[in-house]
Amino acid sequence: MSENNLISMINENGEEEKFEFLDLINYEEEGYSILLPADSDGTVLILKVTDEKEYVSEEDEETLRAVFGLFKKAHPELKFEEEEW
């Protein structure tokens, strides 16, 4: 995990969590951050970036699949397992 790309966020329980910022993907005029939790098994977190520069969960499965597909296409050097939704 690269120290230069580490960010900290406060979760819903008020606890600090660290993430590695992997990329910002634009999809349908919205920005989505691709983050790797510091304690992750390799599963990324996709969060929508609001106009107020806040991170919010994206609930739409189709959007998440599309954003992850764009991320995979942008990073052919990374190895991905077949995902199950």
Order of alpha helices (4+ residues) and beta strands (2+ residues): beta-beta-beta-beta-beta-alpha
